[in-house]
Amino acid sequence: MSDFSHPARSVLVTGGTDGIGFALARRLVDDGATVLLHARDQASGDRAVEDLVKAGVEPLRLRLVVADFTRLGEVAALAEQVARTVTGLDVLVNNAAIAGPERRTITEDGHEVTLQVNYLAPVLLATVLAPVLASVSGRMVNLTSRTHRGGAIGWNDLARRNFYLPLPMYAQSKLALTMFTRDYADKHHGELTAVSVHPGAVDTRMLRVYGRQGMSAQDAADIVADLCPPERSIVNGGYYDGRDIAAPAALVDNATARARLARLTAELLGID
C-alpha cells in the first residue's frame, strides 16, 4: 500500500473517468490522498465521481477537474487552475490517452489527435505544473506502453501527414512521452522526480477478440499507485515495465535525440 496519510497530499490523475485512471483514483483515495480527478467533460466526470462515491470513496477526498485534451487551451486552463488553487501538488499522473483513430484526425489546434492527447497535452500540463510539483518535491508518473520500443519519431513529419497508420502513431506518441519523462527528470533534478511506466495490457474486448487476456484495470492501477509516493525510492527518469525497471527504447537514452524532440515540441506548443 502506498502512503498518502498526510491529509494535505494531493494527486492529479488525468483520464480518471474509467479504466486505469478510475481504478487508480479509488486506490489513492483509499490510501489517504486527495485526488483531483480529471475528466474530458463535466457529464463523464460527474458520473465517475458518483460511481466512486457509491463504491465507498470519501467524497471530500475527490475534486473534479475538466479539460478536453483535444483542445490545448483547455489543458492550459486546467494547469493554471491547479497551480492557482493547489498549495503543492504531490503527484501528477499522466494517464489520459487514446488509441490512434483509423483515419488521420486533426484537432482544432492543428495537430494529429493521437500526438496531441498522448504527448503534447501531458507535456503542456507537466511544464506549467513543474513549479507546483517542485514546491513539495513531488513526482510525475507517466503511463507509457511497451509498444514505445517499436516506435519511431517522424522528425520531419511528427503528424504523419504523408503516411498514417494508427499503431505507429500511437507508438510514436508513447516513445515521445517516455523521452520527455527522462528529460523532465534531468531538467528538474533535485526538485522533483519523474518516471514512466507500462503497467501492463489491461483486459479489453479488443484483446479478447485477438485471443489475448489482459490484466484487470485495478491490478494495473496498483502498479502505478506503488510508484506514486514521492518518498518511494525509484530510478529517477527511469522506465518501468510493470514493477521492474527496464531498458527503454534506444532514443530515450539518446540526449541529442531528446533535445531535438524538445525543440520540436516547444515549437508546436509555443513554449520556451
Long-range contacts (C-beta under 8 A, 24 or more apart in sequence): 1-31, 2-27, 2-28, 2-31, 2-225, 2-226, 2-228, 2-229, 2-232, 3-31, 3-32, 3-229, 3-231, 4-28, 4-31, 4-32, 4-33, 4-90, 4-228, 4-229, 5-31, 5-32, 6-32, 7-32, 7-34, 8-34, 8-87, 8-88, 9-33, 9-34, 9-90, 10-34, 10-35, 10-36, 10-86, 10-88, 10-89, 10-90, 10-91, 11-35, 11-36, 11-89, 11-90, 11-91, 11-92, 11-93, 11-228, 12-36, 12-38, 12-65, 12-82, 12-89, 12-91, 12-92, 12-93, 12-129, 13-37, 13-38, 13-93, 13-95, 14-38, 14-69, 14-93, 14-94, 14-95, 14-96, 14-122, 14-125, 15-95, 15-96, 15-97, 16-48, 16-95, 17-44, 17-45, 17-47, 17-48, 18-48, 19-202, 19-217, 20-95, 20-143, 20-199, 20-202, 20-217, 20-220, 20-221, 20-224, 21-93, 21-95, 21-96, 21-221, 22-48, 22-51, 22-52, 22-217, 23-216, 23-217, 23-218, 23-220, 23-221, 24-93, 24-95, 24-221, 24-224, 24-225, 25-52, 25-57, 25-62, 26-52, 26-55, 26-57, 26-221, 27-218, 27-221, 27-222, 27-225, 28-225, 28-228, 29-57, 29-58, 29-61, 29-62, 30-57, 31-225, 33-61, 33-90, 33-91, 34-61, 34-62, 34-63, 35-61, 35-62, 35-63, 36-63, 36-64, 36-65, 36-82, 36-86, 37-62, 37-63, 37-64, 37-65, 38-65, 38-66, 38-67, 38-78, 38-96, 39-64, 39-65, 39-66, 40-66, 40-67, 40-68, 40-69, 40-96, 41-66, 41-68, 42-66, 69-96, 69-116, 69-117, 69-121, 70-107, 70-108, 70-109, 70-113, 70-116, 70-117, 71-107, 71-108, 71-109, 72-107, 72-109, 72-116, 72-120, 72-121, 72-124, 72-269, 73-109, 75-121, 75-124, 75-125, 76-124, 76-128, 78-125, 79-124, 79-125, 79-128, 79-129, 80-128, 82-129, 82-132, 83-128, 83-129, 83-131, 83-132, 86-132, 88-132, 88-135, 88-136, 88-138, 89-129, 89-132, 89-133, 89-136, 89-138, 90-133, 90-136, 90-138, 90-139, 90-230, 91-133, 91-138, 91-139, 91-140, 91-141, 91-228, 91-229, 91-230, 92-125, 92-126, 92-129, 92-133, 92-138, 92-139, 92-140, 92-141, 93-140, 93-141, 93-142, 93-143, 93-224, 93-228, 94-122, 94-125, 94-126, 94-140, 94-141, 94-142, 94-143, 94-177, 95-143, 95-224, 96-121, 96-122, 97-143, 97-173, 97-174, 99-166, 99-170, 100-165, 100-166, 100-167, 100-169, 100-170, 101-166, 102-166, 103-164, 104-159, 104-160, 104-161, 104-164, 104-169, 106-159, 111-159, 111-268, 112-158, 112-159, 112-160, 112-164, 112-169, 114-166, 114-169, 114-170, 114-173, 115-158, 115-159, 115-169, 115-172, 115-173, 115-176, 117-173, 118-170, 118-173, 118-174, 118-177, 119-173, 119-176, 119-177, 119-180, 119-265, 120-265, 120-268, 120-269, 122-177, 122-180, 123-177, 123-180, 123-265, 123-269, 124-269, 124-271, 126-180, 126-184, 127-269, 127-271, 130-184, 130-188, 130-191, 130-192, 133-188, 133-191, 133-192, 134-188, 134-191, 134-192, 136-230, 137-191, 137-192, 137-193, 137-230, 138-192, 138-193, 138-230, 139-192, 139-193, 139-194, 139-195, 139-227, 139-228, 139-229, 139-230, 139-234, 140-181, 140-184, 140-192, 140-193, 140-194, 140-195, 141-194, 141-195, 141-196, 141-197, 141-224, 141-227, 141-228, 142-177, 142-178, 142-180, 142-181, 142-194, 142-195, 142-196, 142-197, 143-196, 143-197, 143-198, 143-199, 143-224, 144-174, 144-177, 144-178, 144-181, 144-196, 144-197, 144-198, 144-239, 145-170, 145-171, 145-174, 145-198, 146-198, 146-241, 147-171, 147-174, 148-174, 148-175, 148-177, 148-178, 148-198, 148-248, 148-249, 149-175, 149-248, 149-249, 150-249, 151-175, 151-249, 153-251, 153-257, 153-261, 155-260, 155-264, 158-264, 158-268, 175-249, 175-251, 175-252, 176-261, 176-265, 178-239, 178-248, 178-249, 178-252, 179-251, 179-252, 179-257, 179-258, 179-261, 180-258, 180-261, 180-262, 180-265, 181-237, 181-239, 182-237, 182-248, 182-252, 182-253, 182-258, 183-258, 183-259, 183-261, 183-262, 184-237, 185-236, 185-237, 186-237, 189-236, 192-230, 193-230, 193-234, 193-236, 194-236, 194-237, 195-227, 195-234, 195-235, 195-236, 195-237, 195-238, 195-239, 195-240, 196-238, 196-239, 196-240, 196-248, 197-223, 197-224, 197-227, 197-239, 197-240, 197-241, 197-242, 198-239, 198-240, 198-241, 198-242, 199-223, 199-224, 199-242, 200-242
